[in-house]
């Protein structure tokens, strides 16, 4: 199947340079469907989600963001790496690109960003997909991952590491996945990652859910303890319009563990199935 990748580019939005990758375009049937803005997780530059964007791009005009402090977007000291700033980046990005109708798909930290962005009910946002979001916060169960896992791997990548060295951190990944992460992880600015991780315990997205009126899809992993059944029930109580799907055999990095199951979980929520 031909690649749906079009180009990478930068836009100035919310006061910073934001880098993105575009797939699919807005011609033909895609022009009749909402655009997709894909927001990766805490240490996932946009390029690492390229294999998912390729599939999305078949049916949708798709944009994959480098969250501030990651990839080729603006980084370094002096930036605010909090959830509010990250959410404002997303809505400003959509506005800067003139997206009239769009859906957000966020994974992990990216799902928290999508929820916070949707709280403000921005013009044009029609759907949100939250993929295995950390549901931690003040007084809640801690996020199960540990900060040293992120920091140690980033420091090694900054010095230079290969796929085999990365295997110690991601033992189930394929060689290609390990090479890509080893190539790009050094672009994750350590203070940005530390603040995002600590904010998992300081910032509670549950307060945002009742403010969201558009359809929500919660995709969660069968394995792991990021989102359990009780969390799903609470989410649906706060946002009754939420549909929930668990992906069998998958851990937190769902499309890496069960790619076909991940695509199937969307059903026709976005207006066209991905399978």
C-alpha distance (Angstrom), angle and dihedral (degrees) to the residues before:
residue distance angle dihedral
X1 . . .
X2 3.83 . .
X3 3.80 116.8 .
X4 3.79 117.0 -98.5
X5 3.81 91.8 -154.2
X6 3.81 112.5 123.8
X7 3.80 109.5 171.6
X8 3.78 148.6 -51.2
X9 3.80 120.3 -112.6
X10 3.80 146.5 161.3
X11 3.79 131.1 -122.8
X12 3.80 130.0 -173.9
X13 3.81 106.7 -127.0
X14 3.82 133.4 151.2
X15 3.77 88.5 8.6
X16 3.81 97.6 -60.4
X17 3.80 140.3 84.1
X18 3.79 109.6 -99.4
X19 3.79 121.2 -165.7
X20 3.79 122.8 -153.9
X21 3.80 142.8 170.3
X22 3.79 119.7 -134.3
X23 3.79 126.6 -149.3
X24 3.79 133.6 179.5
X25 3.79 103.7 4.3
X26 3.79 128.7 -137.3
X27 3.79 101.6 -82.1
X28 3.80 127.7 117.1
X29 3.80 118.1 -7.1
X30 3.82 91.4 -8.4
X31 3.80 89.6 67.4
X32 3.81 89.7 64.0
X33 3.81 93.4 54.2
X34 3.79 130.7 69.2
X35 3.79 116.8 -90.9
X36 3.80 116.8 -112.1
X37 3.80 123.7 -127.7
X38 3.80 109.0 -166.7
X39 3.82 117.2 -159.0
X40 3.83 115.1 -165.3
X41 3.78 127.9 -148.9
X42 3.78 133.8 -92.4
X43 3.84 99.8 -67.5
X44 3.80 101.5 17.1
X45 3.80 115.8 108.4
X46 3.79 114.4 -154.5
X47 3.79 94.1 -100.6
X48 3.80 91.8 63.6
X49 3.81 89.4 63.8
X50 3.78 92.2 51.1
X51 3.80 93.8 108.2
X52 3.82 90.3 57.7
X53 3.80 92.5 43.8
X54 3.80 89.2 53.4
X55 3.82 89.0 61.7
X56 3.80 94.2 42.3
X57 3.79 89.4 49.2
X58 3.80 91.8 62.7
X59 3.79 89.9 69.8
X60 3.83 106.6 15.2
X61 3.78 142.1 42.5
X62 3.81 96.5 -109.0
X63 3.81 133.3 -163.3
X64 3.82 122.4 -173.8
X65 3.80 114.4 -160.6
X66 3.75 131.2 -145.7
X67 3.81 100.0 -141.4
X68 3.81 112.3 -133.3
X69 3.79 110.1 -79.9
X70 3.81 92.5 27.7
X71 3.77 136.0 85.9
X72 3.80 114.4 -18.1
X73 3.81 98.1 -26.3
X74 3.79 120.5 108.3
X75 3.78 113.6 -67.2
X76 3.78 144.1 159.7
X77 3.80 135.7 80.3
X78 3.77 120.9 -28.8
X79 3.79 98.0 43.5
X80 3.79 124.9 113.0
X81 3.81 108.2 -119.8
X82 3.80 95.9 -176.8
X83 3.78 125.5 123.7
X84 3.80 94.9 -106.1
X85 3.80 92.0 55.9
X86 3.80 92.0 46.3
X87 3.82 91.0 50.6
X88 3.80 91.4 48.4
X89 3.80 88.2 52.3
X90 3.80 90.7 58.7
X91 3.79 97.0 49.7
X92 3.81 91.2 43.8
X93 3.80 89.7 49.1
X94 3.81 92.1 54.2
X95 3.79 90.8 47.0
X96 3.81 93.5 47.8
X97 3.80 91.1 52.5
X98 3.79 92.1 46.1
X99 3.79 96.0 -121.6
X100 3.80 105.5 176.9
X101 3.83 96.6 -172.5
X102 3.76 123.0 14.3
X103 3.80 144.2 157.4
X104 3.80 127.0 -144.1
X105 3.79 121.5 -136.2
X106 3.79 112.2 -172.9
X107 3.79 129.4 178.5
X108 3.83 121.7 -153.0
X109 3.82 105.5 -44.7
X110 3.80 86.4 11.0
X111 3.81 89.3 58.6
X112 3.80 90.1 54.3
X113 3.81 88.8 50.2
X114 3.82 90.4 50.5
X115 3.80 92.1 50.7
X116 3.81 92.8 48.2
X117 3.82 90.2 47.6
X118 3.81 91.9 49.6
X119 3.81 91.2 52.2
X120 3.80 90.0 73.6
X121 3.82 90.3 54.3
X122 3.82 95.0 -132.0
X123 3.78 118.1 -157.4
X124 3.79 112.3 -95.3
X125 3.80 98.4 20.7
X126 3.82 106.7 125.4
X127 3.82 106.2 162.8
X128 3.81 141.7 15.5
X129 3.80 128.6 -154.9
X130 3.81 114.2 -166.1
X131 3.81 111.9 -164.8
X132 3.82 114.3 -159.3
X133 3.83 95.6 -38.1
X134 3.81 119.6 -166.7
X135 3.80 103.6 -107.0
X136 3.79 93.6 -167.6
X137 3.78 122.6 122.1
X138 3.79 141.3 133.2
X139 3.80 108.7 -25.6
X140 3.80 92.4 3.0
X141 3.80 135.0 110.9
X142 3.80 110.5 -72.6
X143 3.77 121.1 -108.9
X144 3.83 104.4 -95.2
X145 3.82 97.9 -131.1
X146 3.80 120.4 83.4
X147 3.79 126.4 -128.5
X148 3.85 96.7 -128.0
X149 3.81 89.6 63.3
X150 3.80 88.5 64.2
X151 3.79 99.0 37.2
X152 3.81 96.2 46.1
X153 3.80 93.2 50.1
X154 3.82 92.7 46.2
X155 3.80 91.5 51.5
X156 3.79 91.6 50.0
X157 3.81 91.1 47.8
X158 3.80 90.3 49.8
X159 3.79 89.2 56.8
X160 3.81 91.7 43.3
X161 3.79 127.9 -90.2
X162 3.78 137.0 -179.9
X163 3.78 132.9 -137.7
X164 3.78 93.2 -89.4
X165 3.80 92.1 55.1
X166 3.81 89.2 48.8
X167 3.81 89.8 53.6
X168 3.81 89.0 75.8
X169 3.81 87.9 66.3
X170 3.83 99.2 36.4
X171 3.82 105.8 27.9
X172 3.82 97.0 168.6
X173 3.81 97.6 51.0
X174 3.80 124.6 106.3
X175 3.78 122.0 -109.4
X176 3.81 91.3 -105.1
X177 3.81 92.3 51.2
X178 3.80 91.2 48.7
X179 3.81 92.8 49.2
X180 3.78 92.1 51.3
X181 3.79 93.4 48.9
X182 3.82 91.4 46.4
X183 3.81 89.2 51.1
X184 3.82 96.9 50.1
X185 3.80 108.4 26.7
X186 3.80 92.6 88.0
X187 3.84 87.8 68.9
X188 3.81 90.0 68.3
X189 3.80 105.2 99.4
X190 3.79 106.3 -134.3
X191 3.84 98.0 -139.5
X192 3.81 89.3 51.2
X193 3.79 91.4 52.3
X194 3.82 92.4 46.1
X195 3.81 92.2 51.4
X196 3.81 92.9 46.6
X197 3.79 91.3 49.0
X198 3.80 93.5 47.7
X199 3.80 89.8 47.2
X200 3.80 88.7 61.0
X201 3.79 84.6 74.4
X202 3.81 97.7 35.3
X203 3.81 104.3 44.7
X204 3.81 120.7 58.4
X205 3.81 115.3 -155.6
X206 3.82 92.3 -171.2
X207 3.81 88.9 85.0
X208 3.81 88.3 60.3
X209 3.80 96.6 55.5
X210 3.84 99.8 76.9
X211 3.82 88.9 54.2
X212 3.80 92.6 58.9
X213 3.80 113.3 91.2
X214 3.80 101.4 170.4
X215 3.84 124.0 88.4
X216 3.80 116.1 -74.4
X217 3.79 130.1 -160.6
X218 3.81 118.4 -162.9
X219 3.82 112.2 -161.0
X220 3.79 113.8 -172.0
X221 3.79 138.8 179.0
X222 3.78 121.7 -108.3
X223 3.81 90.6 -145.1
X224 3.79 125.3 55.3
X225 3.77 132.4 33.3
X226 3.79 104.4 -97.8
X227 3.83 94.0 108.1
X228 3.81 119.8 13.6
X229 3.80 130.5 -175.1
X230 3.79 92.5 -91.9
X231 3.79 90.4 53.5
X232 3.80 90.9 52.2
X233 3.81 91.0 50.5
X234 3.81 91.6 50.4
X235 3.81 91.3 47.3
X236 3.81 91.5 52.3
X237 3.80 91.1 47.8
X238 3.81 90.5 54.4
X239 3.82 94.2 41.3
X240 3.83 107.0 23.4
X241 3.79 92.4 -176.4
X242 3.82 89.6 68.6
X243 3.79 118.4 118.9
X244 3.81 114.5 -156.4
X245 3.82 130.1 -153.7
X246 3.81 128.9 174.7
X247 3.80 117.7 -151.6
X248 3.81 111.2 -138.0
X249 3.78 120.4 -127.0
X250 3.80 93.5 9.0
X251 3.76 132.3 123.3
X252 3.78 125.7 -159.4
X253 3.83 93.9 -62.9
X254 3.78 89.0 62.8
X255 3.84 103.3 176.2
X256 3.81 90.1 46.4
X257 3.81 90.8 54.2
X258 3.82 101.8 37.0
X259 3.80 110.9 6.6
X260 3.80 96.3 171.3
X261 3.80 91.2 47.2
X262 3.79 89.8 50.8
X263 3.80 92.9 55.1
X264 3.80 91.9 44.0
X265 3.82 90.3 54.3
X266 3.81 90.8 68.6
X267 3.79 93.3 62.2
X268 3.80 105.6 175.6
X269 3.83 93.8 -39.4
X270 3.81 92.1 121.6
X271 3.80 93.5 46.1
X272 3.79 96.2 -95.6
X273 3.83 130.0 48.1
X274 3.80 118.9 -113.0
X275 3.80 94.4 -144.9
